[in-house]
Every structure is written in C-alpha cells, then in structure tokens.
Amino acid sequence: MSSWERYNIAGQQALSAGRPSEAENQFKMAITEAESMGPNEPKIAQSMSALANCLRQQGKFADAEPMYKKAVETMSRIKGPTCQELIPIYDNYAKMLRANSRAAEADKMEAKARAIFAK
C-alpha cells in the first residue's frame, strides 16, 4: 500500500469516527503525496475532492468551494473535461452549493455530471 493510499484511508476512517480535524490533515498529506508523483497525477484531484468533502461535511463551505474548483480544474486538465472521474466531484460540489442555499449553481453542477454520465 502506498503512502497516498494510507493517508486517504486514514482520512476516511478519521472522518467516519467523528475526527474531522484529523481527517483534514490526512487528506492534506494525501494531496502533498500525490503532488510528489508529478503534475499529471489524477490522485491529486481525488485527494482535493476528498478534502473538499471533509470540509463540506463540517459546514466549512468557504474552504470547500475552492478545493472543489481545484479538483475539477485538475481532473479536467489531466483526464479531459468529460472524464468519468469528474462525476462524483461535480455531484459533491452540487451538494455543497445546495447546502449553502445556492440551488441554481448546484443545478448547473448536477447538469455537468449528468452530461458526462450520458456519454
């Protein structure tokens, strides 16, 4: 198991156990580890998405949103704007927007996910 996998698993476990601060730290270490693999590593975006989800679940929408944007931009750059890996990022981004009373923007994110899924 790679260090990246260990950080992600530890982050998910910490989040499930109600330790969001620990989860944040683990996901940040996962991002750093993924970045060390090179700029075209999809794990960078996956880790950013995990961190954004962690922040969203804590209601830290102002911190989560830029991380979702970075995850979308990174995954789009690496794998293309219609790659399947974007679907969960868009879906979770939409959940954050909806929870922040931004339904119209959430609808746009969900539409992007559906468009990719339909391909």
Secondary structure, DSSP 8 states (H G I E B T S, - for coil): --HHHHHHHHHHHHHHTT-HHHHHHHHHHHHHHHHTT-TT-HHHHHHHHHHHHHHHHTT-HHHHHHHHHHHHHHHHHHH-TT-TTHHHHHHHHHHHHHHTT-HHHHHHHHHHHHHHHH-
